[in-house]
């Protein structure tokens, strides 16, 4: 039996038995070898697209691939690297250090790097600023070509100096059709490579593709599990829908509480309530609850009640608070019930952001220094110094006047005519507007 020593991610080495791939994950064993074999990402890989034409030209620019897991970033990067003719170095940001990067740079100007050096850096977002900066000079002068991949937004996690030297390409979640194509390809290759033919019911294949959540690697992992456990019947391994359902439960949720998926879901959740779409709001609530993220579901619901319904239906605030208290008291899965009630109520209620706009305007003035001394009549002191031009506080107690209101200056002199709040056009605020217009003698306002 022959063995091969090969370079791993980071600074480790491993001994691999040649020809023995039994312990490799199915996604790794069946990784595509050409761009044409890659499932999905046709906005980049379709014939005639700028990305594909650039790669096929042989002149590889510095690139960053950004997108969710299992969408082909690593596969495409490896295909490019293996067909570039350059010396390939592979590092992973989760395990490599400054020493690993220096080891790559040592090949510059040597025989080992005569054809050019291509550095494939996976999960680059885990490198710190100093580690990322160590690459600037070599990719600037072209002595190293960088292909980096990340599951996080590069504009947040990669430093600008490095980002400006690379072109960012977004890899999108695969459609169910893309995943199903990948599963069919895997079944074909499995049947060709194993002594026992593998077949799979069409409904099982469709279910697996739908449940993968746009992640082909996840689908192939479930398929690998099912193939291993499948009984042999009439000389072939037969995979049924029931078997796939057993290995795909709760696998469709792509969610990371610290990642982009989290912020996309909670953003869509609040915007759906704000947009008065109860069906969409319930969908995103369900995604949060299936991920076990009860705190985010409650927090955004409370914010939406105050920010987006607000004074159009002010009674909604204690109602939603009560629903959230009930949800946290009973916990999941029963928490879905009071939260669903509250989400539907918020989505179908009249909307007003008048209070939101008013407090933001007031805060903007305070942050800009537009304040000034508190008017004397509002101060909490009852005697004046010798230098006071007007003696006495002269505060007018509103309840001593008709309708419990009297005209009086409340804002500081510097901004005494500022208006932060404008009545919304909903029934509730218009009723308040009409009431105060009558009291203040402003019926024509």
C-alpha positions in Angstrom: 0.0 0.0 0.0 1.4 3.4 -0.9 1.1 6.5 1.3 1.4 10.2 0.5 2.4 13.1 2.8 0.6 16.3 1.8 0.2 19.9 3.0 -2.9 20.5 5.1 -4.6 23.8 6.0 -2.5 25.9 8.3 0.8 24.4 9.5 0.0 20.8 9.8 0.8 17.8 7.6 -1.1 14.5 7.2 -0.4 11.1 5.9 -2.9 9.9 3.4 -3.3 6.3 2.1 -3.5 6.7 -1.7 -6.7 5.4 -3.2 -8.4 5.1 0.1 -11.1 7.7 0.1 -13.6 5.8 2.3 -13.3 8.3 5.2 -13.6 11.4 3.0 -16.9 13.2 3.1 -19.0 12.6 0.0 -18.9 16.3 -0.9 -15.1 16.1 -0.9 -14.9 12.9 -3.0 -17.3 14.3 -5.6 -16.0 17.8 -5.8 -16.4 19.1 -9.4 -13.2 19.4 -11.5 -14.3 22.0 -14.0 -16.4 25.2 -13.9 -19.0 23.6 -16.2 -19.6 20.9 -13.5 -20.3 23.4 -10.7 -24.0 23.6 -9.7 -25.5 27.0 -9.5 -23.7 30.4 -9.5 -24.7 30.9 -13.2 -24.5 34.7 -12.7 -20.7 34.1 -12.5 -20.1 30.8 -14.3 -22.4 30.8 -17.3 -20.6 30.9 -20.7 -19.9 34.5 -21.7 -20.0 35.9 -18.2 -17.1 38.3 -17.4 -16.0 36.2 -14.4 -15.8 33.0 -16.4 -14.1 34.6 -19.4 -11.5 36.2 -17.1 -10.7 32.8 -15.5 -10.5 31.1 -18.9 -8.1 33.8 -20.1 -5.5 32.4 -17.7 -4.8 35.8 -16.1 -6.1 35.4 -12.5 -6.8 38.7 -10.6 -6.9 39.0 -6.8 -10.4 38.0 -5.8 -12.6 37.5 -2.7 -15.5 35.1 -2.8 -18.3 36.0 -0.4 -21.4 33.8 0.3 -23.0 31.2 2.5 -21.5 27.8 3.2 -21.9 25.0 0.7 -22.4 27.3 -2.4 -19.2 26.4 -4.2 -16.7 29.1 -3.1 -14.0 26.6 -2.2 -14.8 24.4 -5.3 -14.4 27.3 -7.7 -11.3 28.5 -6.0 -9.7 25.1 -6.3 -10.6 24.7 -9.9 -9.1 28.1 -10.7 -5.9 27.2 -8.7 -5.4 23.8 -10.2 -5.6 25.2 -13.8 -3.6 28.3 -13.2 -0.1 26.8 -13.7 1.0 28.7 -10.5 2.4 27.2 -7.4 -0.5 26.7 -5.1 -0.5 27.4 -1.3 -3.7 26.7 0.7 -4.3 28.3 4.1 -7.3 28.5 6.3 -7.9 31.6 8.5 -9.2 29.5 11.4 -5.9 27.7 11.9 -3.1 29.6 10.1 -0.8 32.1 11.8 1.7 34.7 10.8 4.4 32.0 10.4 2.3 30.2 7.8 1.9 33.4 5.8 5.6 34.1 6.0 6.3 30.6 4.7 4.3 31.3 1.6 6.0 34.6 1.0 9.4 33.0 1.2 8.8 31.3 -2.2 8.7 34.7 -3.9 11.7 35.0 -6.3 12.7 31.3 -5.9 12.5 28.4 -8.3 9.4 27.1 -6.4 7.6 30.3 -7.3 8.9 30.8 -10.8 5.5 30.3 -12.4 3.9 32.6 -10.0 2.4 32.0 -6.5 -1.4 31.6 -5.9 -2.5 31.8 -2.3 -5.9 30.3 -1.6 -7.0 31.7 1.8 -10.2 30.2 3.1 -12.2 32.0 5.9 -10.1 35.1 5.6 -12.3 37.0 8.1 -10.6 35.1 10.9 -7.2 36.8 10.2 -6.5 39.9 12.2 -5.5 43.2 10.8 -1.8 42.7 11.0 -2.0 39.3 9.3 -4.1 40.7 6.5 -1.8 43.7 6.1 1.2 41.3 5.7 -0.2 40.4 2.2 -0.6 43.9 0.9 2.8 44.5 -0.7 3.1 41.1 -2.4 -0.4 41.3 -4.0 0.2 44.9 -4.9 3.3 44.1 -7.0 1.8 40.9 -8.4 4.3 38.5 -6.8 1.4 36.7 -5.1 -2.2 36.2 -6.5 -4.8 36.0 -3.7 -8.1 34.1 -3.9 -9.8 34.5 -0.5 -13.2 33.2 0.6 -15.5 34.3 3.4 -19.0 33.5 4.7 -19.2 37.0 6.3 -19.7 40.4 4.6 -16.2 41.3 3.4 -17.0 45.0 3.7 -17.3 44.5 7.4 -14.7 41.9 8.1 -11.8 42.6 5.6 -9.7 45.6 6.0 -10.1 48.3 3.4 -6.5 48.3 2.2 -6.7 44.7 1.3 -10.3 45.0 0.0 -9.3 47.8 -2.4 -6.8 45.5 -4.1 -9.3 42.7 -4.7 -12.5 42.2 -6.7 -15.4 40.8 -4.6 -17.7 38.2 -6.1 -20.9 37.2 -4.3 -21.9 33.5 -4.3 -25.6 33.1 -3.7 -27.6 30.3 -2.0 -28.3 27.5 -4.4 -31.9 27.0 -5.5 -33.6 23.6 -4.8 -33.1 22.8 -8.6 -29.4 23.4 -8.3 -29.1 21.2 -5.2 -31.2 18.5 -6.9 -28.9 18.5 -9.9 -25.9 18.1 -7.6 -27.6 15.2 -5.8 -28.4 13.5 -9.2 -24.7 13.9 -10.2 -23.6 12.4 -6.9 -26.0 9.4 -7.3 -24.6 8.8 -10.8 -21.0 8.9 -9.6 -21.7 6.7 -6.6 -23.3 4.1 -8.8 -20.3 4.1 -11.1 -17.8 4.0 -8.3 -19.3 1.4 -6.0 -19.8 -2.3 -6.4 -23.5 -1.8 -5.5 -25.8 0.4 -7.6 -27.4 3.3 -5.7 -30.9 4.5 -6.6 -33.1 7.1 -4.9 -36.8 7.8 -5.2 -37.6 11.0 -7.0 -39.7 12.3 -4.0 -36.8 11.6 -1.7 -34.4 13.5 -4.0 -36.8 16.5 -4.2 -37.3 16.5 -0.4 -33.5 16.4 0.2 -33.0 19.3 -2.2 -35.6 21.4 -0.5 -34.5 20.6 3.0 -30.8 21.6 2.3 -31.5 25.3 2.6 -29.4 26.1 -0.5 -26.3 24.2 0.9 -25.2 21.4 -1.5 -22.6 20.2 1.0 -25.2 19.7 3.6 -27.4 17.8 1.1 -24.5 15.5 0.1 -23.7 14.9 3.8 -27.3 13.7 4.4 -27.1 11.6 1.2 -23.8 10.0 2.3 -25.4 9.1 5.6 -28.4 7.6 3.9 -26.3 5.6 1.4 -24.2 4.1 4.2 -27.3 3.0 6.1 -29.4 1.9 3.0 -30.1 -1.9 2.9 -29.3 -3.8 -0.3 -32.4 -5.0 -2.1 -32.3 -6.9 -5.4 -28.6 -6.0 -5.8 -28.9 -2.3 -5.2 -29.1 0.2 -2.4 -32.5 1.9 -2.4 -33.0 5.3 -0.7 -36.6 6.2 0.2 -38.3 9.4 1.3 -38.7 8.1 4.8 -34.9 7.5 5.1 -34.1 11.0 3.9 -36.6 12.5 6.3 -34.9 10.8 9.2 -31.5 12.4 8.3 -32.7 15.9 7.3 -34.9 16.9 10.2 -34.1 20.6 11.1 -31.3 20.7 8.6 -32.8 23.4 6.3 -32.2 26.2 8.7 -29.2 28.3 7.7 -28.7 30.5 10.7 -25.8 31.9 12.7 -26.7 34.4 15.5 -23.5 36.3 14.9 -23.5 36.2 11.1 -25.2 37.8 8.1 -28.1 35.3 8.0 -29.2 36.4 11.5 -29.3 40.1 10.6 -31.0 39.3 7.2 -33.8 37.3 8.9 -34.5 39.8 11.8 -34.4 42.6 9.3 -37.0 40.9 7.0 -39.0 40.0 10.1 -39.4 43.7 11.2 -39.8 45.0 7.7 -42.6 42.5 7.0 -44.5 43.7 10.1 -43.8 47.3 9.1 -45.1 46.6 5.6 -48.3 45.1 7.0 -47.7 41.6 5.6 -48.7 39.1 8.3 -47.9 36.1 6.2 -44.3 37.2 5.6 -43.9 38.3 9.2 -45.1 34.8 10.4 -42.6 33.1 8.0 -39.7 35.0 9.5 -41.0 34.5 13.0 -41.0 30.7 12.3 -37.4 30.8 11.0 -36.3 32.6 14.2 -38.2 30.1 16.4 -37.0 27.1 14.6 -33.4 28.3 15.2 -34.3 28.7 18.9 -33.7 32.5 18.8 -36.6 33.5 21.1 -34.8 36.7 22.3 -34.4 38.2 18.8 -38.0 37.4 17.9 -39.2 39.2 21.1 -36.9 42.1 20.8 -37.7 43.0 17.2 -41.4 42.5 17.9 -41.3 45.0 20.8 -39.3 47.5 18.7 -41.8 47.3 15.8 -44.8 47.9 18.1 -43.2 51.1 19.4 -41.5 52.3 16.2 -43.8 51.3 13.4 -47.3 51.2 15.0 -46.6 53.7 17.7 -49.1 56.5 18.2 -51.5 55.1 15.6 -52.5 52.5 18.2 -50.6 53.3 21.4 -52.5 50.6 23.3 -50.5 48.0 21.3 -47.4 48.5 23.4 -48.6 47.0 26.6 -50.4 44.3 24.6 -47.2 43.2 22.8 -45.3 43.4 26.1 -47.8 41.0 27.7 -47.4 38.6 24.8 -43.6 38.7 25.1 -43.8 38.1 28.8 -46.1 35.1 28.2 -43.7 33.7 25.5 -40.7 34.0 27.8 -42.7 32.4 30.7 -43.9 29.3 28.8 -40.8 29.0 26.6 -40.5 27.2 23.3 -42.4 25.6 21.6 -45.5 27.1 23.2 -44.0 30.6 22.9 -45.0 30.5 19.3 -48.6 31.1 20.2 -48.5 34.5 22.0 -45.9 35.7 19.6 -48.0 34.7 16.6 -50.9 36.7 18.1 -48.7 39.7 18.6 -47.0 39.5 15.2 -50.3 39.4 13.4 -51.7 42.3 15.5 -48.6 44.4 14.8 -48.7 43.6 11.1 -52.4 44.4 10.7 -52.5 47.5 12.8 -52.4 51.1 11.5 -48.9 52.5 11.3 -47.2 55.7 12.4 -43.5 56.5 12.9 -44.2 60.1 14.0 -42.7 59.4 17.5 -39.7 57.7 15.9 -39.0 60.7 13.7 -39.6 63.2 16.5 -37.2 61.6 19.0 -34.6 61.2 16.3 -34.8 64.9 15.4 -34.6 65.9 19.1 -31.5 63.7 19.6 -29.9 65.1 16.5 -30.2 68.6 18.0 -28.8 67.5 21.4 -25.8 65.8 19.7 -25.2 68.9 17.6 -25.1 71.1 20.7 -28.3 72.9 19.9 -29.6 73.1 23.5 -29.2 76.2 25.7 -30.2 77.0 29.3 -33.4 75.7 30.7 -36.1 78.5 30.8 -36.3 80.1 34.2 -39.9 79.2 34.7 -39.1 75.5 34.4 -36.0 75.4 36.6 -36.0 73.6 39.9 -35.0 76.6 42.0 -37.2 79.1 43.8 -35.0 82.1 44.5 -33.0 84.4 42.2 -29.5 85.8 42.5 -28.8 89.5 42.7 -28.1 89.6 39.0 -31.5 88.2 37.9 -33.2 90.7 35.6 -36.6 89.2 36.4 -37.4 88.1 39.9 -39.5 85.1 40.6 -39.9 81.8 38.8 -43.1 82.8 37.1 -44.1 79.2 36.3 -47.7 78.8 35.1 -49.3 75.6 36.6 -51.2 74.1 33.6 -54.0 72.7 35.8 -54.9 76.1 37.1 -56.2 77.0 33.6 -59.1 76.0 31.4 -58.7 72.7 29.7 -55.5 72.2 31.8 -53.4 74.1 29.3 -51.8 77.6 29.2 -49.4 79.0 26.6 -45.9 79.1 28.0 -42.3 78.7 26.6 -40.9 75.3 27.4 -37.9 75.0 25.0 -34.6 76.9 25.5 -34.4 80.3 23.9 -32.0 79.1 21.2 -34.5 76.6 19.8 -37.8 77.9 21.1 -39.6 77.7 17.8 -38.4 74.1 16.8 -41.0 71.5 16.0 -40.0 67.9 16.4 -43.4 66.2 16.4 -45.8 66.3 13.5 -49.2 64.5 14.0 -49.5 61.4 11.9 -52.3 61.0 9.4 -54.0 58.1 11.3 -57.3 58.4 13.1 -55.8 58.4 16.6 -53.3 61.2 16.0 -55.7 63.2 13.9 -58.2 63.1 16.8 -55.5 64.4 19.1 -54.5 67.1 16.6 -58.1 68.3 16.3 -58.5 68.4 20.1 -55.4 70.5 20.6 -56.2 72.8 17.7 -59.5 73.6 19.3 -58.0 74.2 22.8 -55.3 76.4 21.4 -57.6 78.2 19.0 -55.8 76.8 15.9 -58.9 75.3 14.2 -57.5 76.2 10.8 -54.1 74.4 11.4 
